[in-house]
Amino acid sequence: MMREGTIVDATLIAAPPSTKNKDGERDPEMHQSKKGNDWHFGMKAHVGVDAASGLVHTVIGTAGNVSDVTQAGALLHGDESAALGDAGYQARRIKANRSRGMSR
């Protein structure tokens, strides 16, 4: 189990821009992020999912402005025969797969 492949993706966890902590300051982990033509404020959840079973094996929380591709390597468990992601992961996926001897 979990040796076939991993699907990687990220989702924005939106928060109102006015969200502040008890000291009246914004959380330093929350930032603006552009998705399509829209700007959002909050954090991101980067997720690695086993392609065969659909089980989530890795979740990483980051500031909203962290690029998805920077977390790609950390979302892989290392035993994959394939790593899959949307267009934002293409360059990283191809480079990682070649270094592991994977074809896709």
Backbone atoms as SQL, in Angstrom:
CREATE TABLE atoms (id INTEGER PRIMARY KEY, chain TEXT, resi INTEGER, resn TEXT, atom TEXT, x REAL, y REAL, z REAL);
INSERT INTO atoms VALUES
  (1, 'A', 1, 'MET', 'N', 0.839, -1.180, 0.000),
  (2, 'A', 1, 'MET', 'CA', 0.000, 0.000, 0.000),
  (3, 'A', 1, 'MET', 'C', 0.885, 1.244, 0.000),
  (4, 'A', 2, 'MET', 'N', 0.444, 2.304, -0.619),
  (5, 'A', 2, 'MET', 'CA', 1.120, 3.586, -0.727),
  (6, 'A', 2, 'MET', 'C', 2.490, 3.484, -1.392),
  (7, 'A', 3, 'ARG', 'N', 2.625, 2.621, -2.383),
  (8, 'A', 3, 'ARG', 'CA', 3.859, 2.539, -3.153),
  (9, 'A', 3, 'ARG', 'C', 3.627, 2.906, -4.612),
  (10, 'A', 4, 'GLU', 'N', 2.392, 2.998, -5.024),
  (11, 'A', 4, 'GLU', 'CA', 2.060, 3.297, -6.416),
  (12, 'A', 4, 'GLU', 'C', 2.390, 4.729, -6.787),
  (13, 'A', 5, 'GLY', 'N', 1.785, 5.688, -6.085),
  (14, 'A', 5, 'GLY', 'CA', 1.996, 7.085, -6.429),
  (15, 'A', 5, 'GLY', 'C', 1.359, 8.014, -5.423),
  (16, 'A', 6, 'THR', 'N', 1.768, 9.266, -5.501),
  (17, 'A', 6, 'THR', 'CA', 1.233, 10.300, -4.625),
  (18, 'A', 6, 'THR', 'C', 0.693, 11.443, -5.459),
  (19, 'A', 7, 'ILE', 'N', -0.483, 11.917, -5.092),
  (20, 'A', 7, 'ILE', 'CA', -1.074, 13.116, -5.685),
  (21, 'A', 7, 'ILE', 'C', -0.802, 14.252, -4.709),
  (22, 'A', 8, 'VAL', 'N', -0.244, 15.359, -5.214),
  (23, 'A', 8, 'VAL', 'CA', 0.045, 16.512, -4.359),
  (24, 'A', 8, 'VAL', 'C', -0.789, 17.705, -4.800),
  (25, 'A', 9, 'ASP', 'N', -1.267, 18.467, -3.834),
  (26, 'A', 9, 'ASP', 'CA', -2.020, 19.688, -4.130),
  (27, 'A', 9, 'ASP', 'C', -2.060, 20.549, -2.873),
  (28, 'A', 10, 'ALA', 'N', -2.514, 21.775, -3.046),
  (29, 'A', 10, 'ALA', 'CA', -2.633, 22.704, -1.921),
  (30, 'A', 10, 'ALA', 'C', -3.977, 23.401, -2.000),
  (31, 'A', 11, 'THR', 'N', -4.470, 23.801, -0.845),
  (32, 'A', 11, 'THR', 'CA', -5.713, 24.562, -0.793),
  (33, 'A', 11, 'THR', 'C', -5.530, 25.735, 0.157),
  (34, 'A', 12, 'LEU', 'N', -6.137, 26.834, -0.195),
  (35, 'A', 12, 'LEU', 'CA', -6.056, 28.026, 0.635),
  (36, 'A', 12, 'LEU', 'C', -7.088, 27.943, 1.751),
  (37, 'A', 13, 'ILE', 'N', -6.665, 28.223, 2.957),
  (38, 'A', 13, 'ILE', 'CA', -7.569, 28.307, 4.102),
  (39, 'A', 13, 'ILE', 'C', -7.761, 29.794, 4.351),
  (40, 'A', 14, 'ALA', 'N', -8.864, 30.311, 3.857),
  (41, 'A', 14, 'ALA', 'CA', -9.098, 31.758, 3.877),
  (42, 'A', 14, 'ALA', 'C', -9.486, 32.250, 5.265),
  (43, 'A', 15, 'ALA', 'N', -9.073, 33.467, 5.553),
  (44, 'A', 15, 'ALA', 'CA', -9.440, 34.152, 6.796),
  (45, 'A', 15, 'ALA', 'C', -9.760, 35.593, 6.444),
  (46, 'A', 16, 'PRO', 'N', -10.653, 36.230, 7.175),
  (47, 'A', 16, 'PRO', 'CA', -10.917, 37.649, 6.908),
  (48, 'A', 16, 'PRO', 'C', -9.637, 38.460, 7.123),
  (49, 'A', 17, 'PRO', 'N', -9.335, 39.425, 6.249),
  (50, 'A', 17, 'PRO', 'CA', -8.115, 40.225, 6.407),
  (51, 'A', 17, 'PRO', 'C', -8.041, 40.960, 7.742),
  (52, 'A', 18, 'SER', 'N', -9.169, 41.148, 8.380),
  (53, 'A', 18, 'SER', 'CA', -9.181, 41.864, 9.655),
  (54, 'A', 18, 'SER', 'C', -8.903, 40.951, 10.850),
  (55, 'A', 19, 'THR', 'N', -8.648, 39.656, 10.608),
  (56, 'A', 19, 'THR', 'CA', -8.399, 38.703, 11.692),
  (57, 'A', 19, 'THR', 'C', -7.140, 39.098, 12.456),
  (58, 'A', 20, 'LYS', 'N', -7.290, 39.270, 13.764),
  (59, 'A', 20, 'LYS', 'CA', -6.159, 39.667, 14.608),
  (60, 'A', 20, 'LYS', 'C', -6.147, 38.821, 15.877),
  (61, 'A', 21, 'ASN', 'N', -4.968, 38.696, 16.473),
  (62, 'A', 21, 'ASN', 'CA', -4.846, 37.925, 17.709),
  (63, 'A', 21, 'ASN', 'C', -5.218, 38.782, 18.916),
  (64, 'A', 22, 'LYS', 'N', -5.033, 38.248, 20.119),
  (65, 'A', 22, 'LYS', 'CA', -5.455, 38.968, 21.327),
  (66, 'A', 22, 'LYS', 'C', -4.688, 40.270, 21.541),
  (67, 'A', 23, 'ASP', 'N', -3.500, 40.393, 20.937),
  (68, 'A', 23, 'ASP', 'CA', -2.712, 41.623, 21.050),
  (69, 'A', 23, 'ASP', 'C', -3.060, 42.635, 19.961),
  (70, 'A', 24, 'GLY', 'N', -4.061, 42.316, 19.137),
  (71, 'A', 24, 'GLY', 'CA', -4.488, 43.219, 18.078),
  (72, 'A', 24, 'GLY', 'C', -3.602, 43.197, 16.846),
  (73, 'A', 25, 'GLU', 'N', -2.791, 42.141, 16.695),
  (74, 'A', 25, 'GLU', 'CA', -1.901, 42.026, 15.543),
  (75, 'A', 25, 'GLU', 'C', -2.312, 40.845, 14.680),
  (76, 'A', 26, 'ARG', 'N', -1.982, 40.936, 13.399),
  (77, 'A', 26, 'ARG', 'CA', -2.253, 39.820, 12.492),
  (78, 'A', 26, 'ARG', 'C', -1.271, 38.689, 12.755),
  (79, 'A', 27, 'ASP', 'N', -1.737, 37.478, 12.543),
  (80, 'A', 27, 'ASP', 'CA', -0.882, 36.307, 12.668),
  (81, 'A', 27, 'ASP', 'C', 0.201, 36.396, 11.591),
  (82, 'A', 28, 'PRO', 'N', 1.481, 36.262, 11.955),
  (83, 'A', 28, 'PRO', 'CA', 2.543, 36.370, 10.954),
  (84, 'A', 28, 'PRO', 'C', 2.525, 35.248, 9.920),
  (85, 'A', 29, 'GLU', 'N', 1.810, 34.167, 10.191),
  (86, 'A', 29, 'GLU', 'CA', 1.711, 33.068, 9.232),
  (87, 'A', 29, 'GLU', 'C', 0.637, 33.298, 8.172),
  (88, 'A', 30, 'MET', 'N', -0.175, 34.316, 8.329),
  (89, 'A', 30, 'MET', 'CA', -1.233, 34.592, 7.351),
  (90, 'A', 30, 'MET', 'C', -0.769, 35.679, 6.394),
  (91, 'A', 31, 'HIS', 'N', -0.893, 35.392, 5.109),
  (92, 'A', 31, 'HIS', 'CA', -0.470, 36.330, 4.076),
  (93, 'A', 31, 'HIS', 'C', -1.455, 36.308, 2.924),
  (94, 'A', 32, 'GLN', 'N', -1.306, 37.289, 2.033),
  (95, 'A', 32, 'GLN', 'CA', -2.125, 37.315, 0.828),
  (96, 'A', 32, 'GLN', 'C', -1.570, 36.340, -0.191),
  (97, 'A', 33, 'SER', 'N', -2.462, 35.766, -0.972),
  (98, 'A', 33, 'SER', 'CA', -2.086, 34.844, -2.031),
  (99, 'A', 33, 'SER', 'C', -3.020, 35.058, -3.205),
  (100, 'A', 34, 'LYS', 'N', -2.484, 35.002, -4.408),
  (101, 'A', 34, 'LYS', 'CA', -3.303, 35.180, -5.602),
  (102, 'A', 34, 'LYS', 'C', -3.671, 33.815, -6.167),
  (103, 'A', 35, 'LYS', 'N', -4.953, 33.611, -6.403),
  (104, 'A', 35, 'LYS', 'CA', -5.450, 32.377, -7.013),
  (105, 'A', 35, 'LYS', 'C', -6.271, 32.800, -8.213),
  (106, 'A', 36, 'GLY', 'N', -5.757, 32.526, -9.404),
  (107, 'A', 36, 'GLY', 'CA', -6.401, 33.039, -10.608),
  (108, 'A', 36, 'GLY', 'C', -6.235, 34.546, -10.638),
  (109, 'A', 37, 'ASN', 'N', -7.325, 35.266, -10.738),
  (110, 'A', 37, 'ASN', 'CA', -7.290, 36.725, -10.724),
  (111, 'A', 37, 'ASN', 'C', -7.685, 37.307, -9.375),
  (112, 'A', 38, 'ASP', 'N', -7.946, 36.457, -8.395),
  (113, 'A', 38, 'ASP', 'CA', -8.439, 36.915, -7.097),
  (114, 'A', 38, 'ASP', 'C', -7.367, 36.806, -6.020),
  (115, 'A', 39, 'TRP', 'N', -7.356, 37.783, -5.119),
  (116, 'A', 39, 'TRP', 'CA', -6.463, 37.765, -3.972),
  (117, 'A', 39, 'TRP', 'C', -7.212, 37.227, -2.757),
  (118, 'A', 40, 'HIS', 'N', -6.527, 36.396, -1.979),
  (119, 'A', 40, 'HIS', 'CA', -7.095, 35.812, -0.767),
  (120, 'A', 40, 'HIS', 'C', -6.118, 36.023, 0.379),
  (121, 'A', 41, 'PHE', 'N', -6.623, 36.022, 1.595),
  (122, 'A', 41, 'PHE', 'CA', -5.803, 36.187, 2.789),
  (123, 'A', 41, 'PHE', 'C', -5.958, 34.945, 3.650),
  (124, 'A', 42, 'GLY', 'N', -4.863, 34.395, 4.129),
  (125, 'A', 42, 'GLY', 'CA', -4.953, 33.240, 5.008),
  (126, 'A', 42, 'GLY', 'C', -3.719, 32.370, 4.977),
  (127, 'A', 43, 'MET', 'N', -3.935, 31.064, 5.116),
  (128, 'A', 43, 'MET', 'CA', -2.867, 30.076, 5.150),
  (129, 'A', 43, 'MET', 'C', -3.140, 29.029, 4.075),
  (130, 'A', 44, 'LYS', 'N', -2.170, 28.132, 3.864),
  (131, 'A', 44, 'LYS', 'CA', -2.350, 27.044, 2.903),
  (132, 'A', 44, 'LYS', 'C', -2.153, 25.701, 3.585),
  (133, 'A', 45, 'ALA', 'N', -2.912, 24.721, 3.124),
  (134, 'A', 45, 'ALA', 'CA', -2.706, 23.327, 3.512),
  (135, 'A', 45, 'ALA', 'C', -2.196, 22.603, 2.272),
  (136, 'A', 46, 'HIS', 'N', -0.973, 22.088, 2.347),
  (137, 'A', 46, 'HIS', 'CA', -0.368, 21.317, 1.261),
  (138, 'A', 46, 'HIS', 'C', -0.569, 19.849, 1.628),
  (139, 'A', 47, 'VAL', 'N', -1.096, 19.052, 0.700),
  (140, 'A', 47, 'VAL', 'CA', -1.515, 17.691, 1.029),
  (141, 'A', 47, 'VAL', 'C', -0.922, 16.683, 0.050),
  (142, 'A', 48, 'GLY', 'N', -0.439, 15.562, 0.592),
  (143, 'A', 48, 'GLY', 'CA', 0.001, 14.417, -0.201),
  (144, 'A', 48, 'GLY', 'C', -0.973, 13.273, 0.027),
  (145, 'A', 49, 'VAL', 'N', -1.528, 12.734, -1.068),
  (146, 'A', 49, 'VAL', 'CA', -2.555, 11.690, -0.994),
  (147, 'A', 49, 'VAL', 'C', -2.103, 10.476, -1.791),
  (148, 'A', 50, 'ASP', 'N', -2.277, 9.285, -1.233),
  (149, 'A', 50, 'ASP', 'CA', -1.979, 8.060, -1.960),
  (150, 'A', 50, 'ASP', 'C', -2.926, 7.935, -3.145),
  (151, 'A', 51, 'ALA', 'N', -2.375, 7.794, -4.344),
  (152, 'A', 51, 'ALA', 'CA', -3.184, 7.770, -5.563),
  (153, 'A', 51, 'ALA', 'C', -4.116, 6.563, -5.625),
  (154, 'A', 52, 'ALA', 'N', -3.707, 5.429, -5.102),
  (155, 'A', 52, 'ALA', 'CA', -4.522, 4.219, -5.193),
  (156, 'A', 52, 'ALA', 'C', -5.643, 4.183, -4.162),
  (157, 'A', 53, 'SER', 'N', -5.326, 4.510, -2.912),
  (158, 'A', 53, 'SER', 'CA', -6.313, 4.359, -1.839),
  (159, 'A', 53, 'SER', 'C', -7.065, 5.642, -1.502),
  (160, 'A', 54, 'GLY', 'N', -6.488, 6.800, -1.864),
  (161, 'A', 54, 'GLY', 'CA', -7.099, 8.074, -1.503),
  (162, 'A', 54, 'GLY', 'C', -6.793, 8.512, -0.081),
  (163, 'A', 55, 'LEU', 'N', -5.929, 7.771, 0.616),
  (164, 'A', 55, 'LEU', 'CA', -5.563, 8.119, 1.988),
  (165, 'A', 55, 'LEU', 'C', -4.570, 9.281, 2.009),
  (166, 'A', 56, 'VAL', 'N', -4.839, 10.243, 2.873),
  (167, 'A', 56, 'VAL', 'CA', -3.918, 11.360, 3.064),
  (168, 'A', 56, 'VAL', 'C', -2.753, 10.863, 3.915),
  (169, 'A', 57, 'HIS', 'N', -1.519, 11.044, 3.440),
  (170, 'A', 57, 'HIS', 'CA', -0.367, 10.621, 4.231),
  (171, 'A', 57, 'HIS', 'C', 0.495, 11.786, 4.704),
  (172, 'A', 58, 'THR', 'N', 0.322, 12.976, 4.125),
  (173, 'A', 58, 'THR', 'CA', 1.122, 14.126, 4.540),
  (174, 'A', 58, 'THR', 'C', 0.297, 15.404, 4.440),
  (175, 'A', 59, 'VAL', 'N', 0.356, 16.241, 5.478),
  (176, 'A', 59, 'VAL', 'CA', -0.268, 17.568, 5.454),
  (177, 'A', 59, 'VAL', 'C', 0.742, 18.555, 6.025),
  (178, 'A', 60, 'ILE', 'N', 0.969, 19.644, 5.303),
  (179, 'A', 60, 'ILE', 'CA', 1.877, 20.694, 5.753),
  (180, 'A', 60, 'ILE', 'C', 1.121, 22.016, 5.720),
  (181, 'A', 61, 'GLY', 'N', 1.134, 22.747, 6.808),
  (182, 'A', 61, 'GLY', 'CA', 0.514, 24.072, 6.861),
  (183, 'A', 61, 'GLY', 'C', 1.571, 25.145, 6.680),
  (184, 'A', 62, 'THR', 'N', 1.290, 26.122, 5.806),
  (185, 'A', 62, 'THR', 'CA', 2.227, 27.223, 5.568),
  (186, 'A', 62, 'THR', 'C', 1.468, 28.539, 5.485),
  (187, 'A', 63, 'ALA', 'N', 2.220, 29.622, 5.417),
  (188, 'A', 63, 'ALA', 'CA', 1.627, 30.928, 5.156),
  (189, 'A', 63, 'ALA', 'C', 0.985, 30.907, 3.772),
  (190, 'A', 64, 'GLY', 'N', 0.002, 31.744, 3.570),
  (191, 'A', 64, 'GLY', 'CA', -0.739, 31.754, 2.315),
  (192, 'A', 64, 'GLY', 'C', 0.076, 32.108, 1.091),
  (193, 'A', 65, 'ASN', 'N', 1.199, 32.795, 1.265),
  (194, 'A', 65, 'ASN', 'CA', 1.989, 33.220, 0.119),
  (195, 'A', 65, 'ASN', 'C', 3.093, 32.234, -0.259),
  (196, 'A', 66, 'VAL', 'N', 3.163, 31.091, 0.388),
  (197, 'A', 66, 'VAL', 'CA', 4.181, 30.088, 0.069),
  (198, 'A', 66, 'VAL', 'C', 3.778, 29.354, -1.208),
  (199, 'A', 67, 'SER', 'N', 4.701, 29.295, -2.156),
  (200, 'A', 67, 'SER', 'CA', 4.440, 28.634, -3.432),
  (201, 'A', 67, 'SER', 'C', 4.223, 27.133, -3.231),
  (202, 'A', 68, 'ASP', 'N', 3.245, 26.591, -3.931),
  (203, 'A', 68, 'ASP', 'CA', 2.935, 25.164, -3.816),
  (204, 'A', 68, 'ASP', 'C', 4.149, 24.294, -4.141),
  (205, 'A', 69, 'VAL', 'N', 4.880, 24.652, -5.189),
  (206, 'A', 69, 'VAL', 'CA', 5.980, 23.818, -5.662),
  (207, 'A', 69, 'VAL', 'C', 7.099, 23.696, -4.623),
  (208, 'A', 70, 'THR', 'N', 7.243, 24.670, -3.730),
  (209, 'A', 70, 'THR', 'CA', 8.302, 24.592, -2.719),
  (210, 'A', 70, 'THR', 'C', 8.049, 23.486, -1.703),
  (211, 'A', 71, 'GLN', 'N', 6.824, 23.015, -1.588),
  (212, 'A', 71, 'GLN', 'CA', 6.468, 21.977, -0.622),
  (213, 'A', 71, 'GLN', 'C', 6.348, 20.595, -1.256),
  (214, 'A', 72, 'ALA', 'N', 6.503, 20.515, -2.573),
  (215, 'A', 72, 'ALA', 'CA', 6.271, 19.256, -3.295),
  (216, 'A', 72, 'ALA', 'C', 7.126, 18.109, -2.769),
  (217, 'A', 73, 'GLY', 'N', 8.407, 18.329, -2.596),
  (218, 'A', 73, 'GLY', 'CA', 9.287, 17.260, -2.134),
  (219, 'A', 73, 'GLY', 'C', 8.912, 16.732, -0.764),
  (220, 'A', 74, 'ALA', 'N', 8.489, 17.610, 0.123),
  (221, 'A', 74, 'ALA', 'CA', 8.115, 17.208, 1.481),
  (222, 'A', 74, 'ALA', 'C', 6.806, 16.428, 1.517),
  (223, 'A', 75, 'LEU', 'N', 6.009, 16.523, 0.457),
  (224, 'A', 75, 'LEU', 'CA', 4.727, 15.810, 0.409),
  (225, 'A', 75, 'LEU', 'C', 4.876, 14.371, -0.078),
  (226, 'A', 76, 'LEU', 'N', 6.040, 14.016, -0.574),
  (227, 'A', 76, 'LEU', 'CA', 6.281, 12.658, -1.064),
  (228, 'A', 76, 'LEU', 'C', 6.879, 11.818, 0.056),
  (229, 'A', 77, 'HIS', 'N', 6.475, 10.550, 0.151),
  (230, 'A', 77, 'HIS', 'CA', 6.997, 9.684, 1.208),
  (231, 'A', 77, 'HIS', 'C', 8.251, 8.942, 0.785),
  (232, 'A', 78, 'GLY', 'N', 8.558, 8.912, -0.505),
  (233, 'A', 78, 'GLY', 'CA', 9.803, 8.326, -0.977),
  (234, 'A', 78, 'GLY', 'C', 9.690, 6.983, -1.655),
  (235, 'A', 79, 'ASP', 'N', 8.569, 6.293, -1.514),
  (236, 'A', 79, 'ASP', 'CA', 8.406, 4.983, -2.143),
  (237, 'A', 79, 'ASP', 'C', 7.525, 5.030, -3.380),
  (238, 'A', 80, 'GLU', 'N', 7.216, 6.230, -3.885),
  (239, 'A', 80, 'GLU', 'CA', 6.322, 6.368, -5.029),
  (240, 'A', 80, 'GLU', 'C', 6.966, 5.853, -6.317),
  (241, 'A', 81, 'SER', 'N', 6.128, 5.324, -7.194),
  (242, 'A', 81, 'SER', 'CA', 6.571, 5.042, -8.556),
  (243, 'A', 81, 'SER', 'C', 6.131, 6.168, -9.477),
  (244, 'A', 82, 'ALA', 'N', 5.290, 7.082, -8.969),
  (245, 'A', 82, 'ALA', 'CA', 4.839, 8.254, -9.727),
  (246, 'A', 82, 'ALA', 'C', 4.416, 9.339, -8.747),
  (247, 'A', 83, 'ALA', 'N', 4.589, 10.588, -9.177),
  (248, 'A', 83, 'ALA', 'CA', 4.125, 11.740, -8.406),
  (249, 'A', 83, 'ALA', 'C', 3.273, 12.585, -9.337),
  (250, 'A', 84, 'LEU', 'N', 2.068, 12.918, -8.904),
  (251, 'A', 84, 'LEU', 'CA', 1.120, 13.628, -9.756),
  (252, 'A', 84, 'LEU', 'C', 0.695, 14.934, -9.114),
  (253, 'A', 85, 'GLY', 'N', 0.541, 15.969, -9.939),
  (254, 'A', 85, 'GLY', 'CA', 0.089, 17.260, -9.440),
  (255, 'A', 85, 'GLY', 'C', -0.395, 18.111, -10.592),
  (256, 'A', 86, 'ASP', 'N', -0.984, 19.256, -10.271),
  (257, 'A', 86, 'ASP', 'CA', -1.465, 20.142, -11.326),
  (258, 'A', 86, 'ASP', 'C', -0.279, 20.875, -11.964),
  (259, 'A', 87, 'ALA', 'N', -0.564, 21.813, -12.854),
  (260, 'A', 87, 'ALA', 'CA', 0.481, 22.493, -13.624),
  (261, 'A', 87, 'ALA', 'C', 1.500, 23.201, -12.740),
  (262, 'A', 88, 'GLY', 'N', 1.107, 23.627, -11.550),
  (263, 'A', 88, 'GLY', 'CA', 2.027, 24.293, -10.640),
  (264, 'A', 88, 'GLY', 'C', 3.160, 23.407, -10.155),
  (265, 'A', 89, 'TYR', 'N', 3.026, 22.100, -10.307),
  (266, 'A', 89, 'TYR', 'CA', 4.035, 21.156, -9.852),
  (267, 'A', 89, 'TYR', 'C', 4.835, 20.549, -10.998),
  (268, 'A', 90, 'GLN', 'N', 4.575, 20.899, -12.237),
  (269, 'A', 90, 'GLN', 'CA', 5.181, 20.234, -13.389),
  (270, 'A', 90, 'GLN', 'C', 6.704, 20.208, -13.365),
  (271, 'A', 91, 'ALA', 'N', 7.350, 21.341, -13.236),
  (272, 'A', 91, 'ALA', 'CA', 8.808, 21.377, -13.300),
  (273, 'A', 91, 'ALA', 'C', 9.427, 20.548, -12.183),
  (274, 'A', 92, 'ARG', 'N', 8.915, 20.687, -10.979),
  (275, 'A', 92, 'ARG', 'CA', 9.449, 19.941, -9.837),
  (276, 'A', 92, 'ARG', 'C', 9.204, 18.445, -10.022),
  (277, 'A', 93, 'ARG', 'N', 8.026, 18.094, -10.522),
  (278, 'A', 93, 'ARG', 'CA', 7.690, 16.683, -10.692),
  (279, 'A', 93, 'ARG', 'C', 8.624, 16.015, -11.683),
  (280, 'A', 94, 'ILE', 'N', 8.850, 16.647, -12.810),
  (281, 'A', 94, 'ILE', 'CA', 9.699, 16.058, -13.843),
  (282, 'A', 94, 'ILE', 'C', 11.121, 15.874, -13.318),
  (283, 'A', 95, 'LYS', 'N', 11.651, 16.893, -12.646),
  (284, 'A', 95, 'LYS', 'CA', 13.011, 16.817, -12.111),
  (285, 'A', 95, 'LYS', 'C', 13.116, 15.728, -11.043),
  (286, 'A', 96, 'ALA', 'N', 12.164, 15.664, -10.127),
  (287, 'A', 96, 'ALA', 'CA', 12.188, 14.659, -9.059),
  (288, 'A', 96, 'ALA', 'C', 12.056, 13.254, -9.626),
  (289, 'A', 97, 'ASN', 'N', 11.177, 13.089, -10.594),
  (290, 'A', 97, 'ASN', 'CA', 10.970, 11.766, -11.171),
  (291, 'A', 97, 'ASN', 'C', 12.205, 11.272, -11.905),
  (292, 'A', 98, 'ARG', 'N', 12.859, 12.151, -12.631),
  (293, 'A', 98, 'ARG', 'CA', 14.072, 11.742, -13.341),
  (294, 'A', 98, 'ARG', 'C', 15.154, 11.313, -12.359),
  (295, 'A', 99, 'SER', 'N', 15.282, 12.026, -11.254),
  (296, 'A', 99, 'SER', 'CA', 16.319, 11.683, -10.277),
  (297, 'A', 99, 'SER', 'C', 16.023, 10.348, -9.595),
  (298, 'A', 100, 'ARG', 'N', 14.772, 9.936, -9.568),
  (299, 'A', 100, 'ARG', 'CA', 14.387, 8.653, -8.963),
  (300, 'A', 100, 'ARG', 'C', 14.249, 7.541, -9.990),
  (301, 'A', 101, 'GLY', 'N', 14.446, 7.861, -11.271),
  (302, 'A', 101, 'GLY', 'CA', 14.299, 6.861, -12.312),
  (303, 'A', 101, 'GLY', 'C', 12.861, 6.589, -12.702),
  (304, 'A', 102, 'MET', 'N', 11.931, 7.501, -12.349),
  (305, 'A', 102, 'MET', 'CA', 10.520, 7.337, -12.707),
  (306, 'A', 102, 'MET', 'C', 10.284, 7.872, -14.107),
  (307, 'A', 103, 'SER', 'N', 9.320, 7.302, -14.787),
  (308, 'A', 103, 'SER', 'CA', 9.013, 7.733, -16.151),
  (309, 'A', 103, 'SER', 'C', 7.980, 8.839, -16.206),
  (310, 'A', 104, 'ARG', 'N', 7.184, 9.050, -15.150),
  (311, 'A', 104, 'ARG', 'CA', 6.172, 10.105, -15.190),
  (312, 'A', 104, 'ARG', 'C', 6.141, 10.887, -13.918);
